[in-house]
Amino acid sequence: MTLHGFYRPLLENKDYVSLARGIQRKTGYQMVYGLSSTQATYLTAGLINGYAQQVVFLAASSQSAKKKVSEFKAFLPGREILLFPDLDPVPFGAIAQSREVMTGRLEALHGVIRSKDAVLVLPAEALMKRLMPPGIFAGYCLDIEPGQRLNLSEFAGRLADMGYERVDMVEGPGHFSIRGGIFDIYPPAIDNPVRIELFDDEVDSIRNFNIETQRSQEKLNKVSVLPAKEAVFPADRILEALPSIRREFVSQKSMLLKAGKNDAYKRMADKMGEIIEKLEQGLVPEGIDGLFPFIYPDGVTLLDYFSQGTLFFIEEPSRQKELLQNRVREQAEIHVTLLEQGMVLPTQVKNHVSYDEISKAFNRFPRIGYSLLPRQADVRPGNIVNFSAKTMHMFKGKTDLLIDEIRTLRENRFSVVVFASTPARAQKIEGLFRDQGFSVRMEEVLPRRLVPGDVVITCGVLEAGFEMTPVKLAVITDWEIYRQPKRTRTVRAQAQQGAKIKHFSDLRPGDYVVHVNHGIGKYMGIKQLEVGGVRKDYLFVKYSGEDKLYVPTDQIGLIQKFLGAEGTAPKLYKLGGHEWHRVKQKVKESVKDLANDLIALYAARQKIPGFSFSPDTVWQKEFEDSFPFEETPDQVRAIEEIKQDMELARPMDRLLCGDVGYGKTEVAIRAVFKAVMDSKQVAVLVPTTILAQQHYNTFTDRFSGYPIQVEMLSRFKTAREQKLILNNVKKGMVDVIIGTHRLLQEDVAFKDLGLVIIDEEQRFGVTHKERLKHLRQMVDVLTLTATPIPRTLHMAMIGARDMSILESPPEDRFPVQTYVLEFNPEIIADSLRREIDRGGQVFFVHNRVKDIDKTAKMLKAVIPEASLVVAHGQMKEDQLEKHMLDFIAGEYNILVCTTIIETGLDIPNVNTLIVDEAEKMGLAQLHQLRGRVGRSHRLAYAYFTYKKDKSLSEIAEKRLQAIREFTEFGAGFKIAMRDLEIRGAGNILGPEQHGHMMAVGFDMYCRLLEEAVHEIRGTVSDRLPEPSIDLNINAFISDSYISDPAAKIEIYKKIMHVEDRADSADIEEEMADRFGDIPVPVVNLVAVARIKSLAARLGVSSIIHHKDAVNIKFHEGSNIKVEKLAVLTDYFKRRISFSVTHHFEIILKIKGFDDSEVLEKLEILLTKLVNQGE
């Protein structure tokens, strides 16, 4: 085999040659001692470079596996590197689980089947779950190409077998929809969903599309449709398995009855009886995955997917053996408990592979083990080698140390390769070397040529650098140079990534709506009515009593979805009554007062002289370069906006808004650094001692290496400590002081305060807010809020409040594995135990203070080895803070708490969340609670549990269904985000305005606020009221064209906003793309929208169809010049006439015209008038 230049130094090493020869001779087991982490990856890459068969690397943990994938991608460019993640045992009884990990496994399995020389990386535990035989799995991996024949109904049935769900509109992986000859599908292993367009039964084109806009993006030559789940349960296999399931069910019931276990017998009879009944009816019951051993008695291990020549590498084999044995034992213990409880059948234990089975299967393959230290092995290796390598020194930004080290390495004839994690970092490092007179070579990927004394810079993410003396190679990473590698934020293009909400697309029958003139009613759906022989769609809205309103779709702009507090129903108004107008007027007056105050304050601040900060220093750039992630576009924009404000000669007052994890703290830290560089002091004000401690830790960590003195002031400091800190603040010896409202007391004096950062201002009291108001007149103020606010509110407040919004989703952390399951103390105890065993902590949320202590006792009983502490909002403040700080300090494993953890807390060691009675909570709450875990490099878990009960209310059942969809498909995420945004709006505007918002609905409130701001600023539009159009023409969207009511309303809304030919071409292109060829009534509808837009520009009040003529009436204030009407008489001749009896009117005779001609002539007429006026 030909060896890549980067690995040539290995050819000189006898141990490498010995291992390579062992591979060629198919030596069963070889062992390498002395290498760790990246060193072992380098040697592995050197051994398999040019190896034309599949390779498997068994990593010591999930975390190690993820790092190995990055390293193999750097060391083996161009080769397919796959990660097969561990799918933790699904808690028994889970009715839904999130798909991210399963998707990764499906993608890897498909890669193994498809690619002959892929490198598969996995943690050893990933071997434990039994799989479908490779031939059957391959049969469910479907490749679709243009020109292929596709029977839609058969394909839909096959997809249902494969775990896909048919929906009206594809919103997440695992969904598919059919609209005529258009087939949308979101296979789990690709970034964007796919649209397949058919001509008859032939695939005409394949395009991917944007999940948010639903618009096609680019053409594809092929799409691979994988199963949506790891196990497929077709009807024939279920039928085959039913007799053995029934037999074991009867036998197990009998055994439980004989043993006197009546509760377990009843549970078995109810639960398994219900499952069997559903299977007999041809339905797929919840928890069918647990029946895998019955349905697939021929189930296999992952090792059965590989051919005999596959080469295996095993990291720390002894430790992996121990880990697998423990996992097998844990599973067996849980299974015994579940058997005794009547929850499972004995055969279900075969869902997992035993250690002996894995060990035996390994013997078929050539293997190389890595162990840092010699340890007793099960199997005697046929070849043992010892490699020597050492970890690279840490330079921590000290350039002189780095240069000295490289100079020494070059003198000793070493080749040096520097791996930068981003191209920008690579450029920076090159400049650093060039300044020191070093000749370096830049390579985009791995260097193909290496000679002694070379210094090469390339791109790649490695865990750590190393020095391998026997082969004279040194590898340095930006971890050693900067203390942090720069990591790129990679975001999967899914709906649940935080896109802003287009509220109308969520409108469903039963939702509350607000009509501008009639108030709050209940939307009942779209009704098609025929009036005067013409069919049109109307929005049917029910009001108080028997009142009904039919709103024509061309007036859809008068209706908005009522967005109020989650789970509360608003009062319905009566048509024709005065109450709505009174409420609306009251809100209007209050909003005007608010806008007046905001604008007056904003204008006053523009005139106050303030300190103008200097432009960025060299240190600022160096400090910002050390940020371990690439900034999101939003962060870059927010940082620029803040710096521009700081450099102006007036005090800054800016609100920085973004969800948890979106990078607010980093933006604030850069502003703090800028202020300190100008010798100004900074105060960071937070609502709780816990947040103060968190910020103190973050700031001291980020500022390490710079001469910046950070202190924290809170009531947990002794009086003496507080006095000393305050004295140092007064003398200017403290640069950054972090504290609670204690910082606002009279005895706090600064030498030269320049910037105040306020975190979550809405959580401070009235007195504190008054003090803050005073501060805003003197120094720059940056306010942070973690609750997202709606874009509509942001737009409404332009010119009244400076805001920077972070909308880009957080960096690509491990996704939180989410399960929805019935509460079972034993299963919950197992989840708690597993988190505690890996050194982690747990949030257990029980949202009722009255029996939270009882819940804590129950948990202590099922897991006595755990240490628990309780926290809730009714505790005394000092006791609550002590409990929380003790938990943060790691003194307790489990925090049993109410939803007080919902915002603000950042404890990276908490990676399991259990929510009790999740069916009583809204999606917004669950979304925020889930955001409390998964904030580190570890895989995190969220368990939403419910109490199954015959009396589960209809609302709770609906909530449970919503939680399931939210968990499996990300469906409902938009609703969760919308609820959060409304909460955020209330936080910013205060309780009084929040009350008004709830009275008229959020969208109506924003409309009133925007109008008030425009009015006060003198930018009110002088546009006349919209024209009414009444043409005897069929212009509507039929159910046969768009069957989903929500999608139909969304399209009506877009058509309503059409202003010109470009807009109409765009919406027509979208409709053709999403729904197929456009029917004539829809073409008419778009033409009517263009006519309406032209009419509005001309000041037309109405266009009305009367038998053989169309009357076009104008408002009194319209700007029609009578002398310019000659152009119309020239074109239309005798078909046109004019009247000025009351208002100016044009009459167009249309006798003999069909519908399309009527619309065409009207558009020509209005266009000519518009052109004359310009």
N, C-alpha and C positions, 0 to 999 in steps of 0.2 A: 504493500500500500504506500501511496505518496503522502509524506508528512508535511503539513502546513508549516511555513517558516517559523511561526511562533513556538512550535513544539520541537524544532530541530535540536535545540540544546539537550533535549532528553535522550537523543540517540547516543550521546557520549556516556550515558549512565547505565551501568551494568544491571542495576535493579529494574530500571524501566525495560531494558531489553529482555530480562528474565520474565517479567510479567507479560510482555507482548508475545514472547515465544509460548508462554503458557496458554494464552488465548488461542493462538494458532493451533496448538496441540489439543485444544479443548480440555485442558486440565479442569477437573470438576470444581475445585475450591482453592483459591489463592488468598493470602492474607497480607495486608500492608499495615505496618505499624509506624507511628511517628508523625502522621499528617492530620491536620484538622481543617475544618471549614473550607475556605477558598483553595487552600493548598491541595486538598483531596479532589476538588472540582477540576483544578488545572491538570492533575495527573490523569484523571478519568477522561477529560477532553483529549489529552494527548494520546491515550490508549485507543479511543474510539474514533479519532479523526481518520476518516477514510474507511472505517469499518462499515461494510455495506448491509448490515442487518440491524434489527431493532435492538435497542438498549434500554434497560430499566435501572433507575437509580432509586434505591429505597432509603429515604432520608429519615433522620432520627426523630423528627417531629413535623407537624404541619407547618410551623414557622420556618424550619430549616428547609422544607420542600419548596416553599415559595422563594426563598433566597437562592436555592440551587437553580431554579428555573431562570432567574435573572442572570446568574453566572454562566450557565450553559449558553444562553442567548448571546452573551458577550464573547464567550470562548469558541462557540461553534456557529458563526454567522451563516445564514443560508440553510441551516438544518432545522427540521421541524422539532420544536421542543414542546412537550405537552405536560400539563399538570393534572394528575388524577387525585383530587382532594379526598380527604377522609370524610365520609358521611356518618356523623355520629349516630349511634342507635336512635332511631326515631322513638320518642316516648310513646309507650303503648296507649292507644286510644286517641292519638292526635288525628283531628279531622281535617287539618290543613297544615302545610309547612311551606316556608319560602323556598324558592327554586334555585337560588344562585349556585349553591354547592353542587346540587344535582346536575345543573346545566354544565358545569365544569367537567363533571364525570362523564356525561354523555358525549361532550365534545372530544374528550380524551379517548373514550372507547371507539368513537368513530375514526379518530386519527390512527389508532392502533390497527383497525381493520383496513383502513385505506392506504396507509404509508408503510413502505417496506423498511425504512431506516430511521423511523422516528425515535426520539429519546423521550421516554416517559419517566417523569419524576413523581414519586408518591411517598407519603408517610406509611409505615408498615401497617398501621391500623386500617388503612384503606383496603387491605386485602380481605378483611373479615366478612364483608357482606356478600352473600351469594348472589349471582347474576344469572340472567338468561343465557343459554348457550350462544356462542359467538355467531353461529349460522342463523339462528332465529333473530338475534339483534340486527345482524346485517340485513336481513329481509325486511326489517322495519325502517331502514335508512334509505329514503327515496330520493333519487336525483331527478329533477325536472328541468327540461330544456325546451326552447322554442321548437315548434314542429312536432312535438310529442302529442299523442292522443291522450285525453284525460276525461274519463267519465266522472262528472262532478258529484253525482249522488254516491257512487261507489267510493270515490276519494274521500268524501265527507265522512262516510261510515268508517273507513280505515283510520282516518285521523281521530275519530272518537275513540276507537280501540287503542290508539297510540297515546291517549291521555290528553288530547286537545279538547278545548271547549268552544262550542259555536256561540258567537255573540253577534250583536248588531254592528259594533265597531271595535276593531282590534285595538286594545289598549296595553297589552303586556304579553310577554312570552307565554306560549301555550294557548293563545287565542286564534281562531280563524273565523272568517265571515264570507258569505256568498251574496253577491248582489248581481243578479242576472248572469252575465258572462264574465264578471269580475270576481276574482277569488283572492282575498287577503289572508295572509298567514304570517304568524310570528314564531318561526322555529326557535327553540331556546338557545342555540349556540351561535347566533349571529347578532350583530349590533343593531340592525334595523329590520323592521318587518318587510315583507315582500308582497307585491301585487302581481298576480298572474292574470293576464287577460286572454280570454279564449275567443276564437272564431269558430262557432259551432262547438265541436269537441276537440279542437286542435289548439295547443298553446301558441298564441300569437306573439306575446311579448312577456318578459319578466322584468320587473323594476322594483328597486327597493323604495320605501317611502318614509317620510318623517312622521313619527308617531304623534306629534303635536298638531301639525298642520294637516296631516293625512294626505299630503301631496307627494307625488312620485318625485324621485330624485335622479337616479341614473339607471340605465339599462343594464341587465345582467345576462350573461351567457348561460348561466346554470344556477340552480339553487338546490342545496341539500336539505331535505326535510328529515330531521331526526325525531325519534319519539320524544314526547313532551315529558315522559317519566322514564325512570330507569327500567321499570318492569311494565310490560304490556300484558293486559289480561283479556284476550279475545274470548268470545262466547263459547267456542268449541272446547277450549281448555277448561273453562269454568264448569261446563256441563260434565266433562270427564272427571273433574275433581270432586264434584258434589257428593257422590256416594261415599267416598272415603271421609269427607268432612262430616257427613251425617252420622256415619258409624262411630267416629271418634267422639262426636258430640254426645251421642246416646251413652256411650261407654263412660265418658268423663262425668256426666250428670249422675249416673248410677254410682260411680265411685265416691263422689262428693256426698251423696245422700247416705250411703252406707257409713261414711266417716262422721256423720252427724253434722256436717258443715252446711246447715240449711241456708244461711245467707249467701254462701258461695254458690250453692246449687241454684238458688233463685236468680242470682246474677248471671250465671252461665245460661240458664234457661231463657232469660230475657234478652241478654245481649247477643249471644251466639245464635239464639233462635231467630232474632230479628235479622241478623246478617244472612242466615241460611234462607229465610223467607224472601229476602230481596234477591239473592242469587237465583232462586227458583223462578222469580218473576222476570229474570233477564236484566235486572238492574245491577249497577256497580255500587256496592255499599261503601260507606266510610270505613277505613281501616282494612281495605282489601289487601293492602301490601303485606299485612301480617299473615295472610293465607298463602304467600308465595311458595312455601315448601309443598303445599298440596297441589297448587296449580302448575308448578314447575318441579316435579320430583327429579327432573334431569338438570336442575340448577347447578351452576359451576362456580369455580373461583376465578378471579381475574387472571391467575396464572395459566388457565386453560385458553386464554386468548392469544398466547404467544407460541411461536414455533420453537422447535428444540434448539435452534442455533442462537436464540436470544441471549444476550450477555447481561448478567445482573451484577450491580454494584450495591453493597450494603454498608451503610454508615453505622458504626458501633453495633455489630450483630448481637453481642451479649445483652446490651441494654434493650435492643428491640425484642429479643426473645422474652425477656422479663415483662416488658410492656404488653406484649400480645397475650402472654399467659394471664396477666392481671385482668386484662380486658375480657378475656374469655370467662374467667372466674366471676367477674362482676355481672356479665350477661346471664350466666347460669343462675346466680343468686336471685337476680330480678325475676327470672323466668319461674323459679320455684315459688317465689312469693305470689306471682300472678296466677300460677296454677292453683295454689291454695285459696286464692280469692275468687276463683271461678271466672277469671278474665281471659284465659287462653287455653288452647288445646296442646297436648304434649308435642305433637309434630311441629308446632310453630317454633320450637327451639332450633330447628334445622335451618332457620333463616340466616344463622351465622356459622361461619366456618371455624372448625376447631384448630388449635395450634398444631396438633399432630398432622392434620390434613395439609396445612400450609407447608410444614417442615418436609413432609414426604414429597410434595409437588416440587419443592425447590431442587431436590436431587436430580431432576431432569435437566437442569440448566448449568452452564458454566458460570461461576460466581467469583467475585473479588470483594473481600471484606476490608473495611477501613476501621482501625481502632487507634486512638492516640496512644494508649498504653496496652501492653500485652495482657490479655485476659484468657481465662480458661474457655475453650470453645467446645461446642457439641461435636463438631465434625473436625477431624484432623486435616488441616490444610495440606494440599499437595505441594505448595510453594509458599514460603514466608519471606518477605523482604522488609527491610527497615529503611525508611526514607528520613532524611533530616531536613527540616525547614524551620524557619522562625518567623514569627509575626513581625510585620513592619512597625517601626517606631511611630508614635503619635507626634505630629509637628504642631498641631493646634494653631495654625495660622502664622507660626513663626517661620518666616521665609528663610532667614539665615540658617536655621537648623536643617531645613529641607535641602538647601543648596549645598551645605557642607556634606550631608549624607550622600547626595548624588555624586558630588566630586569624589568622595571616597570610593563609592561603588564603581565609578568609571576607572579610577586608578587601579582597581582590582579586577579589571577586564569583565565586569558584569554588563549584561544588557539590561536596560531599565525601561519598563513599559508603565506609563501612567494612564490609568483608566479614569476618565471624567464622566460623571453620570449624565451630563447634558452637553450639547455642542457649545453653549455659551460658556460653561465652566472650562471646557477644553481650550477655547480661545484665551480665556483669562490666564490659565496656567501657562500657555505658550508665551504670552506676553511677559509673564513673571520670569520665565527662563531666559527669554531673549534679552531682557533688561540686565541679566547677570552675565551675558556674553556666552551662554550655552547654545550650541547648535542642536536644535531639536527637529524631529520630523513629525508632521501631523498626518494621521491616517484615519479615514472615516470609520473603518472597521479594523479588525485584527491585523497587525502588521504581517505581511507575507514574507518579509526578509528581516532577519535579526543578526547583527554582528556584534562582537564584544565592544563595549564602549558606546553603543547606540543609546540614545534617549528618544523614545517614541511616545507620542500622546495620541490616545484613541478614545472612543466612547464606549461605555459599558458600565453596568451597575454591579459591583462586587461587594461582598460583605466586608472583606478586609484585604489589605495588601500582605505580601510575604517576601521573604528572601530565601531562595533555594540555592545554597552554596554549591552542592555537587554539580548543578547544571549552570551555575553562574547567571542566574536570572533573578531580577528584583521586580516585583509588581507593587506599585503605589496607587492608592485610590484617593478620591477627594475626602474620604472619611478621615484618613491620616492627615491630609493637608489642612482641612478646614474644621475638623471635628464632626462635621455633618456631611453626608452625601446629599447632593441636590436631587430631589425626586420629582419626577414629572407627575402632575395630576392626570390620571387617566380615568375618564368617566364613560361608562357604558351608556349608549343612547337609549335610555328607557324613559317611559312616561313618568316614573316615580322619582325622577331626578330634580324635581322642584320647578318645573316650568310654570310661568304665571297662568292664572286661570282665565279662560274666556267663559265668563259665567253663564252665558246663554246656552252653551253646548251641554250644560248640566241640567237643563230644564226638563222635568219629567212630570207626567200627570200626577196630581196630588200635591205638587209644590205650591208654595204661596208666592204670589206675584204682586207687584205694585204698579198700578196704572197711574200715570201722571195726573189725570183729572179725576179718577174715581177711587183711588186708594187701594187698600190691600184686599185681594180676593184669592180664590183658590183656582189654579190652572187645572182644567180637566182634560185637556188634549186638543188636538186639531180636528175641527169638524168641517166637512165639505158641504157647502150649501149652494143651491141653485136659485138664483134670483134673476127674474126676467130672462130665463133661458140660458143664462151664463153661469158656469160653475166656478166657484172660488173657494179658497181655504180661509178659515177663520180660526182664531185662537178662542176657545170657549173658556170663559172665566166665570166661576160661581161666586156670588157675593152673599151677604147676610140674608137669612130667610130663603126665599125662592128666587131672589134676584139673579139674573143671568146677563152676561155681556158677551157679544160676539165681536171680536176685534179683527178687522181685515188685516191680512198679512202685510199689506203695504204701510200699515200703521204700527208695525211691530216695535218701532222705536219708542212708542209711548208706554211699552210694558217692560219691566225689569224683574228679574227674579228677586224675591224678598230674601235678603241675607241678614239674618238676625242671630241671636244667641242660639248655640247648638242645642237641639232637643226641645225648644220651647215654641209653642204655636202662637202666632200673633192673632189679634182680634180682626174679624172680617168687618168691612164697612158696608153700609147700605147704599145702593145706587140712588142718586138724586138727593142724598142727605147733605148736611153742611159740616158734619163733624170732621171729615177728612180735610176739608179746606182750612178749618180752624187749626188742626194739628200741624198741617203743612206750613201754615203761616207762622205759627209759634216757633217751629224749628227754623224757618227761614230767618226770622228776626234774631234768634240766638246765634245762628251760623254767621249772620252779618256782623254781629257784635264780636264774635271770635275772629273773623277775618279782619275787622277793623283793628282789633288789638294786635294781631300778628303783624299786619302790614305797618302799623304805627311803630311797633317795636323794631321791626326790620329796618324801617327808614331811619329811625333814631340811631340805630347801631352803625349805620353807614356813615354817620357824621361824627361819632365818638373817635378821638385819636387813640391809637393803640400802638403796640410795639411791632415793628416790621422785622420779622426774622430774616436772617441772611440766607442766600442760596445754599444748596447742599454742599457739604464739605467732602473731602476725599474719604474721611472716616465714615461718613454717612453711606457712601457707595459700598465701602468694604463691609460695613455692618449689614446692609441690605442684601449683599451677595451671599452672606452666610446663612440666609434663611433656607431651611432644608427642603422647601418645595418651590416649584415654579409658581409665580403669582398667577391668580386667575385674572382675566381681563377686568373684572369688576374691582378686584383689589388694586390693580394698577391705576384704574380711573379714580378710585376713592382716594388713594395716596396722593395722586396729582392734585385733586380738588382740595384736599386738606392743606397740602404744602402751599398751594397758591393762596389760600385764605390766610395762612400764617405769615406769608411774605408781604401781605397788604398792610398798610398803616392804619388798620382799624381792628378791633377785637373780633376774632372768629367766634361764631356760634353755629356749629354744624352738628347735625344728627347723623350718626353712622348706624345703619340698620341692616341686620342680616340674621338668618337662622343660625342655630348652634353649629359650630364647626366650619362656618363659611369664611373664617379668617379675620374677624373684627379685631381681635387682640393684637395680631401682628401689625395691622394697619395703625392701631393706636400706639403701639410700641415705637414705630418709626417716627410718629409725630413727637413722642416723648424724647427720643434720641435727638431729633432736630432741635428741640427746645433746649436740651441740656448742652448741646454743642455751642449754643449762643449764651452759655453761662446763666440760663434761666432755670428756676426751680419748677418742678411739676408736682401737682397734687392729684392723686388717683382716688376718687371717691366711690365707695361701693356700699351696697345696702346691708351686707352681713359680714361678720367676722370670718366666716368660712370663705366667702368670696375674696376677702382681703388676703387671707392666707394663700389661696390659689394664685391670685395675681402676683403676690410677693414671690412665690416660687417661680412663676413664669418669667417675671421681669429680671430676677437675679440670674436665672439661667441664661436668658438672652443677652444680658449685659456683661456676662463673665468675660474677662479679657479686656474690658474697657474700664477706665478710671471713673466709674459712675457709682455713687453711693446711694443704695436703695434701703429705705427703712419702712417698717410697718407700725402703725399706731392703732391699737384697739384696746378694749377694756381687759383683755387677757394679759396685757403688759402690766407689770407692777407700777405703782405710783412713781417709784424712783426711776424705773426704766422710761416711763412716759416723760418725766421731767427732763431727763438727759436727751431724749430724742427731740423734744420740743426746743430745747436750748440749741441743739445742733442745727435744727431747721432754721431758727432765728439767725444763727451765725452764718448760714449758707454752707454748712458742712454736709448737709444732706441734699442730694440732687433730686431724688424722687421719693415722695412720701405717700404711702398707700394706707388708706384707713377708712373707717365707717364714718357716720355723721359726727364722730368725735372730732374730725378735722374741721368741722364748722363752728366749733365752740370758740368763745372770745379769746381764750388764752393761746390760741394757735396763731403765731405770727411768722411771716416769711421774710427772708432777706430780700429776695427778688423773684416773686412768683410770676411765671410767664404763661403757664398752661394748666388748665384743670380738665381732667378726664372724668366724666360722670358715667358710671355703669348702672343701667336700669333705673333712671331717674324717677320713674312712676312709682317705685317702691319706697321713696322717701316721703316723710310727713310734710304737712303744710308749712310749718315753721322753717324746716330745712329748705324747702323750695323757695321761700322768700329770700333766705340768705344766698341761695344759688342765683336768684334773679339779680341780686346786688353784685355778685361776683362777675356776672356776664357783662356788666358795664365796665369792668376793669381789665380783665385778662381774656386770652383765647380760651374758649370752652369747646370741648368735643364730647358729645353725649353718645353713649352706645346703648343699643337695645337689641335683645336677642329674639324678640318676637317679630316675625316678618310683617311688613305692612304692604297693603295692596298697591299696585302700580297706579290704580285710579286715584287713590288718595294722594300719592306722590305728585301726580300730574295736577290735581286740583290745588295743591299748595305751592306750586311754582310761583316764585315772587313773594311768598309769604314766609317761607322757612327754607333754609339751606339744608339739603339732605344728600347723603351718599348712600346708595343701596347696593348691597352685596346679594346678587341673585344666583351666582354660579354655585353649583353644588359642591359639597366638600370633597376632599381628595379621596382617592380610591382606597379606602380602608377595606379590611375584610368585611364582607356583608354580614349583617346580624342574622343568624339563623333563627327563624321565627316559627313557632309551633302554636297551634290552637288545639287545646285538649281539655277533656273533662278533668276536674280536680281530683287527684288521687294522691293521698299523703305519701305512699310508698314511691311512686314515680317521681314526685316532687323531691323527696328525700334523696333519691338517686342523682337527680340533676344538681342539687345542692352539694352533695358529697363530691361529685366529679369536679365541680368548680373549686371547692376548698382543697381537694387533693392536688390541684395544679397551682396552688398558692394564690388563688384569686378570691374575690369577694362577691357578695350577692346583694341585690336590692330585692326585697320581697314587699310588694305593694299591696296593702289591704286598706281600702279607703274608708273605713269606719272606725272612728276613734273609740266608740263605746265598747267594742269587743276586740280591739287590736292586741291587748295584752293576752287575751284568751288564745288568739291566733299564734302569738309568739310562744306560748306554752305548748301548743299542739306541735309546732315545729321543733321545739326543744325535745319533745317526747320521741319524734320520729328520727331525729339526728342529734343524739345527746352529745356527740363529740364537738358540735359546733358552738361558737360563742356568738350570742345574739344581743342586739341592742335595739330599743324601740325609739322612734322619733315621729312626732306629729305636731301640728301647729297649735294645739291647745296646751302644750307644755310651757313652763316658764322659759323665757328667752335664754337665760344663762344655762339652764339644764339641757335645752334643745341643742344649743351650740356646743356644749361639752360632749354630748352624745355623738353629734356629727363629727366633731374634730377627732374624737377618739376612734371613730370608724375610719376616717380618712387616714389616721396614723397607723391603721392596721391592727388595732387592739381587738377588733371584732371581725368575724367572718361575714355575718349577715346583718343587714339593716332592715328591720321590719318597720315599714313606714307608710304614711299616707302619700298623696301625690305631691307633697312638698318638694320632692326631688325633681319635679317636672321641668324646672328651668334653672339654669345657672351652674349646676354642679358639674364638675369635671374630675372624675376619679378614674384614671386609666386602669386601675387594678380591678375595677368592678366590671366583670364581663358576663354575668348572668343576671337576667331580670325575670322575676316571676310576678305576674299580675293576677291577683285573686279577683274573681267575679268581674272579668273583663267585659262581660256582656252588659254591665251597668255603666260602662264608660263610652265616650264618643271616640271616633277615629282620631280626632285632633289630639286628644289626651294620650291615646295609645301611641301615636306617632312621636309625640314629644318624649314620652316615657322611654320608648325604644331608643331614642337618641341619646339616652344617658349611658348606654353601654356600647361597646365596639369602638372605643376611643383610643385604642392602642393597637399594637401589631398582632394581638391575639384574636382568634375567632371568638365571637360573642354569641350569646343565646338569649332569646326572649321567649318566654312561655306565657301565652295569654290563656288563662284557665277560666272555665265556667262551671257553675253548679248545675248539672243536668237534673231537671226537675219537671215533673208532669205539669206544674203550674207556671212554667216559664212564660212570661207575658209575650204578647205578639210583638211589642216593641223590642223586648230583649232578644227574641228569635231573629227579628230583622237585623238587629245590631250584630248578632252572632254571625249571620250570613254575610254582612258587610265586612266584618273582621276577617272572615275566611277569604273573601275575594281580595281584600286588602293584602293579606298575607301571601296568597298564592300568585296573584297576577299583578299586584300593585294597583288594582282597581280601587277607586275611592280615594286615592292619594290626593287627587285634586280637591275633593271635598274637605279632607283633613287640612290641607294647606289653606283653603279658603277660610275655614273656621279659625285657624291660627291668625290669619291676616286680619280678620275682623277684630279679634282680641287685641292684636297689635295696634290697630287703629284707635281702639278705645284707650289703650295705654298712653298713646301720644297725645290724644285730644282731651283726656280727663274724663271723670265720671259723668259730669253733666252732659257733655256732648255725646258720650257713649249712650246715655239714656235716649237722647234725641235720635241717634242712629238706629236704636232698636225700635223706635216708634214709627219711623218711615222706611226703614230698610237701608242697607248700606249704600247701594247704588244711587238711590234717590238722594241720600244725604250728600254723597260726593258731588252729584249734579248741582245741588243747592249751594254747596260750598264753593264749587268752581264758579258758579254764576256770581256769588257774592264777591269773590276775589276779583273777577273781571270788572264788576260794577264799580268797586272801590278804586281800582287802578285805572278806571276810565277806558277799559278795553272792551266794553260791551259791544257785541255784534249788532249791527243795525239790520240784520237779515230779517226779512218778512216771514210770517208764518208759512209752514209748508203747504204746497198746493194739494188739493184732494183730486184724485183721478178716478173717474167712473166711466170705464169703457166697456161696451158689451162684447167683450172678447174673453175667451177661455185662457186664463193666465194663472196657472196653479201647478203645484208639484204633486203628482199622483203617488199613491202608496206603492204602485207597481214599479215606480222609478226610484223613490227613496222610501223604504219601509220603516226605518228607524225614526220615530218622532223627534228625538233629540237632534239627530243629524239634519232632519228636515228644517227644524227651526233655525239651526245654525246657518244653513244655506239661505233661508229666507232673510235672515239678518244680514248676511253678506250682500245679497242682491239689493237689499234696501240701501246699502251704502255705496252702490255703484254711482259714479259721477260722470264717467265718460266712456268712450269706446275701449280704452286701454283696460279700465276696471272690468268692463263687461267681458272682454276677451279673457281676462284673467280668471274670472269666476266660471266662465264657460269651459275654460281649459281644465279647471279644478273639477267641475262636475263630470266632464267626459272622462277624466282620469279616474275619479273615485266611483262613479256610478254608471258609466257607459254612455252610449249615444243619447243626445239630449232630445226629448220629445218636444213637439211643437208648442204645447201650452207653456213649457218652461222657457223656451226661446222667447215666446211672447212676454213672459213675466220679466225677463231681463230687459227687453226692449221698453216695457212700461217703466222700469226703473230708470233707464237712460232719459226717457221723456220727462219723468218727474224731476230729475236733476236739472235738466235744461229749463224746465218751467220755473223751478225755484230760483234759478239765476236771473230770470226775466221778471220776477215778481208776479207770476201767475197765481191766482187764488184757486181756480178750479178748471178742470178739463172734463166736460160732461158730454156723453153720447146721447143724442136725441134722434132717433129713427135714422134719417139719411144725412145727418150732419153732426159735427163735433163742435161744441161751443167752448172757446178758450177765454175765460174771464181773467182780468188783471186786477191786482190790488190798487187802491188809490195812489199809493206811494211808488208804484212801479215806474221805471225810467224809459218807457217805450216812446220813441220819437216818431210821431205820425208821418213826418216827411220822409222817413226811411222805409216806409211800408211798400214803396213801389216795387222793391225786389220780390215781394210776395205775389203781387198782382201779375208781374212779368212771368213768374214761374207757374202759378196755379190758375191764371186766367179767370174764367167765370166761376170756378169752384170756390173762390174765396170772397168774403165780404166782411165789413167792419161795422161795429155799432158803438155809440157812445151815450146811450140812453141814461144809464146810471154810472157804470164803470166802463172802461174801454174793454171791448170784446171782439174777438175774431171768430167768424163762423166758417168752418171748412165743410163743404159738401162732399160726402163720401159715397154717394150712390154708385153701385157697381164695383166697389172695392171689396176685396176679401180682407180677413183679419190682418194678414201680414202687410198688405198694401196700406191699410189704415194706419198701422204703426209706423211704417216707413215714411208716409207722407207727413204725419205729425212730427216725426223726428227731423225731417228735412225743413219743415216750416220753422220749428223752434231753433234749429241750428242756424238758419239764415238770419233770424232775428238777433241771436247772440252775436253772430259775426258782424252784423251791422252796428251793434252797440259798442264794439271793441275798437 
